[in-house]
Amino acid sequence: MKKHDRFATIVDKVIQFREARDWKKFHDPKNLSEAICVESAELLERFLWKTREEAEGLSEAELSGVAEEIADVMIFLICMCDALGIDLLDAGEAKLQLNEAKYPEDRARGTAKKYTELE
Ligand SMILES: [Mg+2]
């Protein structure tokens, strides 16, 4: 199965999961924004107090926990896009194009400067 097909399938599964539980009524853009922030914080919590070396050398169990939080963020992003009629992949492609314009390779390569500070 192609990745694009897999993404369409997971979107369908997320929507079906939500519909089967009658949760759409909770999924307004405000609540979903909050849920995305909460799940992002849970992802961050997986790294709390770890050194850079520890964060880059996670155990299988730790990596599994991180994957769960990433999935939670993805699921709520899918719900958010559904609530607002946004195509997540189109939004991602459009943002990448914007970022390519803001961060030209010849000026942004190897630096962490914000685009407003690039020379
Ligand atoms: Mg979570």
Backbone and ligand atoms as CSV (ligand in chain L), in Angstrom:
chain,resi,resn,atom,element,x,y,z
A,1,MET,N,N,0.844,-1.188,0.000
A,1,MET,CA,C,0.000,0.000,0.000
A,1,MET,C,C,0.895,1.259,0.000
A,2,LYS,N,N,0.611,2.178,-0.906
A,2,LYS,CA,C,1.404,3.407,-0.959
A,2,LYS,C,C,1.173,4.238,0.293
A,3,LYS,N,N,2.155,5.074,0.624
A,3,LYS,CA,C,2.037,5.884,1.835
A,3,LYS,C,C,0.814,6.790,1.786
A,4,HIS,N,N,0.530,7.353,0.606
A,4,HIS,CA,C,-0.629,8.237,0.498
A,4,HIS,C,C,-1.904,7.469,0.789
A,5,ASP,N,N,-1.979,6.230,0.298
A,5,ASP,CA,C,-3.133,5.381,0.563
A,5,ASP,C,C,-3.228,5.058,2.048
A,6,ARG,N,N,-2.077,4.793,2.661
A,6,ARG,CA,C,-2.062,4.486,4.098
A,6,ARG,C,C,-2.556,5.687,4.889
A,7,PHE,N,N,-2.172,6.896,4.451
A,7,PHE,CA,C,-2.629,8.079,5.166
A,7,PHE,C,C,-4.141,8.230,5.039
A,8,ALA,N,N,-4.674,8.048,3.837
A,8,ALA,CA,C,-6.126,8.139,3.647
A,8,ALA,C,C,-6.840,7.100,4.497
A,9,THR,N,N,-6.243,5.934,4.616
A,9,THR,CA,C,-6.848,4.871,5.425
A,9,THR,C,C,-6.860,5.241,6.906
A,10,ILE,N,N,-5.760,5.793,7.405
A,10,ILE,CA,C,-5.722,6.156,8.829
A,10,ILE,C,C,-6.680,7.309,9.107
A,11,VAL,N,N,-6.805,8.237,8.154
A,11,VAL,CA,C,-7.784,9.320,8.330
A,11,VAL,C,C,-9.180,8.723,8.464
A,12,ASP,N,N,-9.523,7.796,7.583
A,12,ASP,CA,C,-10.837,7.146,7.652
A,12,ASP,C,C,-11.027,6.435,8.990
A,13,LYS,N,N,-9.975,5.762,9.457
A,13,LYS,CA,C,-10.080,5.038,10.735
A,13,LYS,C,C,-10.294,5.993,11.906
A,14,VAL,N,N,-9.603,7.114,11.886
A,14,VAL,CA,C,-9.759,8.108,12.964
A,14,VAL,C,C,-11.197,8.632,12.977
A,15,ILE,N,N,-11.700,8.957,11.799
A,15,ILE,CA,C,-13.067,9.494,11.709
A,15,ILE,C,C,-14.084,8.429,12.147
A,16,GLN,N,N,-13.881,7.200,11.711
A,16,GLN,CA,C,-14.787,6.116,12.115
A,16,GLN,C,C,-14.736,5.886,13.621
A,17,PHE,N,N,-13.545,5.927,14.187
A,17,PHE,CA,C,-13.377,5.753,15.645
A,17,PHE,C,C,-14.172,6.820,16.386
A,18,ARG,N,N,-14.029,8.058,15.926
A,18,ARG,CA,C,-14.730,9.179,16.561
A,18,ARG,C,C,-16.247,9.053,16.383
A,19,GLU,N,N,-16.680,8.729,15.186
A,19,GLU,CA,C,-18.118,8.625,14.919
A,19,GLU,C,C,-18.756,7.517,15.754
A,20,ALA,N,N,-18.062,6.391,15.891
A,20,ALA,CA,C,-18.603,5.249,16.642
A,20,ALA,C,C,-18.818,5.594,18.110
A,21,ARG,N,N,-18.111,6.619,18.599
A,21,ARG,CA,C,-18.209,7.009,20.013
A,21,ARG,C,C,-18.978,8.305,20.220
A,22,ASP,N,N,-19.495,8.851,19.122
A,22,ASP,CA,C,-20.245,10.109,19.179
A,22,ASP,C,C,-19.435,11.211,19.861
A,23,TRP,N,N,-18.186,11.332,19.460
A,23,TRP,CA,C,-17.296,12.334,20.060
A,23,TRP,C,C,-17.144,13.586,19.217
A,24,LYS,N,N,-17.723,13.593,18.010
A,24,LYS,CA,C,-17.527,14.768,17.154
A,24,LYS,C,C,-18.024,16.032,17.848
A,25,LYS,N,N,-19.066,15.877,18.695
A,25,LYS,CA,C,-19.633,17.036,19.384
A,25,LYS,C,C,-18.613,17.713,20.306
A,26,PHE,N,N,-17.555,17.000,20.682
A,26,PHE,CA,C,-16.502,17.590,21.520
A,26,PHE,C,C,-15.373,18.191,20.685
A,27,HIS,N,N,-15.397,17.921,19.391
A,27,HIS,CA,C,-14.242,18.239,18.553
A,27,HIS,C,C,-14.396,19.552,17.796
A,28,ASP,N,N,-14.656,20.624,18.532
A,28,ASP,CA,C,-14.630,21.944,17.893
A,28,ASP,C,C,-13.166,22.397,17.828
A,29,PRO,N,N,-12.882,23.396,16.978
A,29,PRO,CA,C,-11.482,23.806,16.794
A,29,PRO,C,C,-10.781,24.227,18.092
A,30,LYS,N,N,-11.508,24.864,19.007
A,30,LYS,CA,C,-10.873,25.268,20.274
A,30,LYS,C,C,-10.445,24.038,21.073
A,31,ASN,N,N,-11.371,23.102,21.261
A,31,ASN,CA,C,-11.039,21.893,22.027
A,31,ASN,C,C,-9.918,21.103,21.367
A,32,LEU,N,N,-9.963,21.033,20.050
A,32,LEU,CA,C,-8.932,20.259,19.341
A,32,LEU,C,C,-7.577,20.948,19.428
A,33,SER,N,N,-7.559,22.284,19.377
A,33,SER,CA,C,-6.287,23.000,19.566
A,33,SER,C,C,-5.712,22.684,20.934
A,34,GLU,N,N,-6.584,22.679,21.927
A,34,GLU,CA,C,-6.129,22.360,23.287
A,34,GLU,C,C,-5.631,20.918,23.362
A,35,ALA,N,N,-6.347,20.015,22.734
A,35,ALA,CA,C,-5.948,18.605,22.766
A,35,ALA,C,C,-4.595,18.408,22.088
A,36,ILE,N,N,-4.365,19.113,20.981
A,36,ILE,CA,C,-3.069,19.021,20.290
A,36,ILE,C,C,-1.960,19.516,21.209
A,37,CYS,N,N,-2.216,20.610,21.925
A,37,CYS,CA,C,-1.213,21.138,22.864
A,37,CYS,C,C,-0.961,20.160,24.006
A,38,VAL,N,N,-2.018,19.563,24.531
A,38,VAL,CA,C,-1.871,18.607,25.633
A,38,VAL,C,C,-1.058,17.399,25.175
A,39,GLU,N,N,-1.390,16.877,24.011
A,39,GLU,CA,C,-0.650,15.703,23.524
A,39,GLU,C,C,0.795,16.059,23.171
A,40,SER,N,N,1.009,17.277,22.679
A,40,SER,CA,C,2.380,17.736,22.424
A,40,SER,C,C,3.158,17.829,23.729
A,41,ALA,N,N,2.475,18.276,24.776
A,41,ALA,CA,C,3.127,18.351,26.088
A,41,ALA,C,C,3.438,16.950,26.616
A,42,GLU,N,N,2.554,15.997,26.343
A,42,GLU,CA,C,2.827,14.616,26.757
A,42,GLU,C,C,4.040,14.061,26.009
A,43,LEU,N,N,4.181,14.451,24.751
A,43,LEU,CA,C,5.382,14.077,24.004
A,43,LEU,C,C,6.622,14.693,24.649
A,44,LEU,N,N,6.516,15.971,24.965
A,44,LEU,CA,C,7.636,16.666,25.610
A,44,LEU,C,C,7.984,16.024,26.941
A,45,GLU,N,N,6.957,15.601,27.673
A,45,GLU,CA,C,7.180,14.993,28.988
A,45,GLU,C,C,8.038,13.728,28.889
A,46,ARG,N,N,7.916,13.042,27.754
A,46,ARG,CA,C,8.722,11.815,27.580
A,46,ARG,C,C,10.222,12.110,27.606
A,47,PHE,N,N,10.573,13.392,27.360
A,47,PHE,CA,C,11.984,13.774,27.323
A,47,PHE,C,C,12.402,14.624,28.521
A,48,LEU,N,N,11.434,14.898,29.397
A,48,LEU,CA,C,11.704,15.777,30.535
A,48,LEU,C,C,12.849,15.234,31.391
A,49,TRP,N,N,13.805,16.093,31.653
A,49,TRP,CA,C,14.966,15.840,32.510
A,49,TRP,C,C,15.991,14.923,31.873
A,50,LYS,N,N,15.781,14.486,30.645
A,50,LYS,CA,C,16.789,13.662,29.986
A,50,LYS,C,C,17.876,14.554,29.389
A,51,THR,N,N,19.087,14.062,29.376
A,51,THR,CA,C,20.147,14.754,28.662
A,51,THR,C,C,19.932,14.519,27.162
A,52,ARG,N,N,20.663,15.292,26.333
A,52,ARG,CA,C,20.566,15.077,24.887
A,52,ARG,C,C,20.946,13.638,24.533
A,53,GLU,N,N,21.981,13.134,25.201
A,53,GLU,CA,C,22.423,11.769,24.913
A,53,GLU,C,C,21.335,10.755,25.289
A,54,GLU,N,N,20.709,10.966,26.441
A,54,GLU,CA,C,19.639,10.048,26.858
A,54,GLU,C,C,18.447,10.126,25.894
A,55,ALA,N,N,18.153,11.344,25.441
A,55,ALA,CA,C,17.016,11.526,24.529
A,55,ALA,C,C,17.264,10.874,23.182
A,56,GLU,N,N,18.524,10.768,22.805
A,56,GLU,CA,C,18.851,10.150,21.517
A,56,GLU,C,C,19.094,8.643,21.628
A,57,GLY,N,N,19.071,8.139,22.851
A,57,GLY,CA,C,19.318,6.713,23.051
A,57,GLY,C,C,18.195,6.051,23.823
A,58,LEU,N,N,16.979,6.287,23.393
A,58,LEU,CA,C,15.816,5.752,24.102
A,58,LEU,C,C,15.748,4.232,24.016
A,59,SER,N,N,15.241,3.638,25.085
A,59,SER,CA,C,14.993,2.185,25.078
A,59,SER,C,C,13.797,1.905,24.170
A,60,GLU,N,N,13.591,0.628,23.889
A,60,GLU,CA,C,12.429,0.244,23.071
A,60,GLU,C,C,11.130,0.695,23.730
A,61,ALA,N,N,11.038,0.543,25.042
A,61,ALA,CA,C,9.825,0.941,25.768
A,61,ALA,C,C,9.630,2.455,25.704
A,62,GLU,N,N,10.721,3.197,25.876
A,62,GLU,CA,C,10.613,4.659,25.812
A,62,GLU,C,C,10.222,5.107,24.402
A,63,LEU,N,N,10.823,4.482,23.403
A,63,LEU,CA,C,10.511,4.820,22.019
A,63,LEU,C,C,9.047,4.513,21.696
A,64,SER,N,N,8.544,3.436,22.255
A,64,SER,CA,C,7.142,3.082,22.056
A,64,SER,C,C,6.234,4.139,22.675
A,65,GLY,N,N,6.604,4.629,23.847
A,65,GLY,CA,C,5.826,5.688,24.484
A,65,GLY,C,C,5.842,6.972,23.685
A,66,VAL,N,N,7.000,7.317,23.140
A,66,VAL,CA,C,7.114,8.501,22.289
A,66,VAL,C,C,6.231,8.341,21.051
A,67,ALA,N,N,6.267,7.156,20.457
A,67,ALA,CA,C,5.446,6.900,19.256
A,67,ALA,C,C,3.964,7.067,19.579
A,68,GLU,N,N,3.553,6.651,20.775
A,68,GLU,CA,C,2.143,6.809,21.160
A,68,GLU,C,C,1.758,8.281,21.231
A,69,GLU,N,N,2.631,9.106,21.778
A,69,GLU,CA,C,2.303,10.534,21.877
A,69,GLU,C,C,2.305,11.202,20.501
A,70,ILE,N,N,3.237,10.794,19.650
A,70,ILE,CA,C,3.244,11.302,18.273
A,70,ILE,C,C,1.929,10.920,17.586
A,71,ALA,N,N,1.483,9.697,17.815
A,71,ALA,CA,C,0.220,9.244,17.224
A,71,ALA,C,C,-0.954,10.056,17.762
A,72,ASP,N,N,-0.930,10.358,19.069
A,72,ASP,CA,C,-2.009,11.177,19.637
A,72,ASP,C,C,-2.069,12.547,18.964
A,73,VAL,N,N,-0.901,13.145,18.751
A,73,VAL,CA,C,-0.860,14.445,18.067
A,73,VAL,C,C,-1.416,14.298,16.656
A,74,MET,N,N,-0.988,13.248,15.951
A,74,MET,CA,C,-1.463,13.029,14.583
A,74,MET,C,C,-2.977,12.859,14.541
A,75,ILE,N,N,-3.500,12.078,15.474
A,75,ILE,CA,C,-4.947,11.820,15.497
A,75,ILE,C,C,-5.714,13.131,15.699
A,76,PHE,N,N,-5.253,13.960,16.608
A,76,PHE,CA,C,-5.967,15.223,16.825
A,76,PHE,C,C,-5.754,16.203,15.669
A,77,LEU,N,N,-4.608,16.142,15.016
A,77,LEU,CA,C,-4.419,16.961,13.810
A,77,LEU,C,C,-5.411,16.537,12.727
A,78,ILE,N,N,-5.593,15.242,12.577
A,78,ILE,CA,C,-6.568,14.745,11.599
A,78,ILE,C,C,-7.970,15.238,11.948
A,79,CYS,N,N,-8.321,15.170,13.233
A,79,CYS,CA,C,-9.650,15.644,13.662
A,79,CYS,C,C,-9.786,17.146,13.431
A,80,MET,N,N,-8.719,17.891,13.705
A,80,MET,CA,C,-8.739,19.337,13.505
A,80,MET,C,C,-8.943,19.676,12.032
A,81,CYS,N,N,-8.217,18.996,11.176
A,81,CYS,CA,C,-8.352,19.234,9.743
A,81,CYS,C,C,-9.760,18.875,9.271
A,82,ASP,N,N,-10.323,17.814,9.813
A,82,ASP,CA,C,-11.690,17.432,9.462
A,82,ASP,C,C,-12.673,18.512,9.911
A,83,ALA,N,N,-12.463,19.046,11.104
A,83,ALA,CA,C,-13.376,20.064,11.634
A,83,ALA,C,C,-13.347,21.343,10.796
A,84,LEU,N,N,-12.170,21.652,10.235
A,84,LEU,CA,C,-11.999,22.914,9.509
A,84,LEU,C,C,-11.989,22.740,7.989
A,85,GLY,N,N,-12.113,21.518,7.511
A,85,GLY,CA,C,-12.090,21.286,6.071
A,85,GLY,C,C,-10.730,21.544,5.450
A,86,ILE,N,N,-9.688,21.270,6.219
A,86,ILE,CA,C,-8.314,21.456,5.730
A,86,ILE,C,C,-7.746,20.102,5.335
A,87,ASP,N,N,-7.112,20.042,4.161
A,87,ASP,CA,C,-6.396,18.841,3.745
A,87,ASP,C,C,-5.006,18.905,4.368
A,88,LEU,N,N,-4.732,17.985,5.286
A,88,LEU,CA,C,-3.477,18.032,6.043
A,88,LEU,C,C,-2.258,17.927,5.130
A,89,LEU,N,N,-2.307,17.043,4.141
A,89,LEU,CA,C,-1.159,16.878,3.249
A,89,LEU,C,C,-0.968,18.114,2.380
A,90,ASP,N,N,-2.080,18.693,1.880
A,90,ASP,CA,C,-1.971,19.930,1.100
A,90,ASP,C,C,-1.396,21.054,1.964
A,91,ALA,N,N,-1.862,21.136,3.217
A,91,ALA,CA,C,-1.357,22.182,4.121
A,91,ALA,C,C,0.137,21.995,4.360
A,92,GLY,N,N,0.543,20.743,4.525
A,92,GLY,CA,C,1.961,20.464,4.739
A,92,GLY,C,C,2.795,20.835,3.526
A,93,GLU,N,N,2.300,20.479,2.340
A,93,GLU,CA,C,3.037,20.828,1.121
A,93,GLU,C,C,3.116,22.342,0.939
A,94,ALA,N,N,2.006,23.039,1.204
A,94,ALA,CA,C,1.994,24.495,1.053
A,94,ALA,C,C,2.960,25.146,2.033
A,95,LYS,N,N,2.993,24.629,3.250
A,95,LYS,CA,C,3.898,25.206,4.254
A,95,LYS,C,C,5.355,24.941,3.898
A,96,LEU,N,N,5.620,23.757,3.353
A,96,LEU,CA,C,6.992,23.468,2.911
A,96,LEU,C,C,7.429,24.438,1.819
A,97,GLN,N,N,6.504,24.742,0.902
A,97,GLN,CA,C,6.835,25.712,-0.156
A,97,GLN,C,C,7.132,27.076,0.440
A,98,LEU,N,N,6.325,27.491,1.425
A,98,LEU,CA,C,6.590,28.758,2.098
A,98,LEU,C,C,7.955,28.737,2.780
A,99,ASN,N,N,8.236,27.628,3.453
A,99,ASN,CA,C,9.516,27.517,4.153
A,99,ASN,C,C,10.700,27.524,3.184
A,100,GLU,N,N,10.503,26.925,1.992
A,100,GLU,CA,C,11.581,26.953,0.998
A,100,GLU,C,C,11.877,28.387,0.577
A,101,ALA,N,N,10.829,29.205,0.484
A,101,ALA,CA,C,11.040,30.611,0.117
A,101,ALA,C,C,11.674,31.391,1.271
A,102,LYS,N,N,11.273,31.059,2.483
A,102,LYS,CA,C,11.791,31.777,3.653
A,102,LYS,C,C,13.213,31.351,4.008
A,103,TYR,N,N,13.517,30.095,3.702
A,103,TYR,CA,C,14.829,29.541,4.063
A,103,TYR,C,C,15.535,28.994,2.824
A,104,PRO,N,N,16.014,29.886,1.945
A,104,PRO,CA,C,16.733,29.399,0.757
A,104,PRO,C,C,17.964,28.605,1.183
A,105,GLU,N,N,18.225,27.518,0.476
A,105,GLU,CA,C,19.330,26.631,0.858
A,105,GLU,C,C,20.645,27.372,1.003
A,106,ASP,N,N,20.917,28.292,0.074
A,106,ASP,CA,C,22.217,28.955,0.093
A,106,ASP,C,C,22.388,29.872,1.299
A,107,ARG,N,N,21.274,30.310,1.903
A,107,ARG,CA,C,21.386,31.206,3.063
A,107,ARG,C,C,21.081,30.504,4.388
A,108,ALA,N,N,20.355,29.426,4.342
A,108,ALA,CA,C,19.905,28.788,5.580
A,108,ALA,C,C,20.715,27.545,5.946
A,109,ARG,N,N,21.518,27.071,5.011
A,109,ARG,CA,C,22.239,25.817,5.236
A,109,ARG,C,C,23.151,25.894,6.462
A,110,GLY,N,N,22.928,24.976,7.404
A,110,GLY,CA,C,23.815,24.842,8.561
A,110,GLY,C,C,23.612,25.865,9.662
A,111,THR,N,N,22.597,26.700,9.551
A,111,THR,CA,C,22.362,27.683,10.599
A,111,THR,C,C,20.958,27.505,11.173
A,112,ALA,N,N,20.817,27.821,12.445
A,112,ALA,CA,C,19.508,27.714,13.102
A,112,ALA,C,C,18.840,29.079,13.199
A,113,LYS,N,N,19.368,30.057,12.474
A,113,LYS,CA,C,18.794,31.399,12.529
A,113,LYS,C,C,17.381,31.418,11.956
A,114,LYS,N,N,16.558,32.295,12.533
A,114,LYS,CA,C,15.222,32.510,11.988
A,114,LYS,C,C,15.355,33.222,10.638
A,115,TYR,N,N,14.383,33.014,9.764
A,115,TYR,CA,C,14.489,33.551,8.408
A,115,TYR,C,C,14.664,35.067,8.392
A,116,THR,N,N,14.151,35.734,9.414
A,116,THR,CA,C,14.279,37.191,9.463
A,116,THR,C,C,15.719,37.618,9.781
A,117,GLU,N,N,16.527,36.667,10.242
A,117,GLU,CA,C,17.908,36.979,10.611
A,117,GLU,C,C,18.925,36.441,9.616
A,118,LEU,N,N,18.440,35.801,8.543
A,118,LEU,CA,C,19.368,35.267,7.554
A,118,LEU,C,C,19.994,36.404,6.761
A,119,GLU,N,N,21.262,36.217,6.427
A,119,GLU,CA,C,21.959,37.247,5.647
A,119,GLU,C,C,21.868,36.953,4.163
L,1,MG,MG,MG,-1.151,11.081,24.914
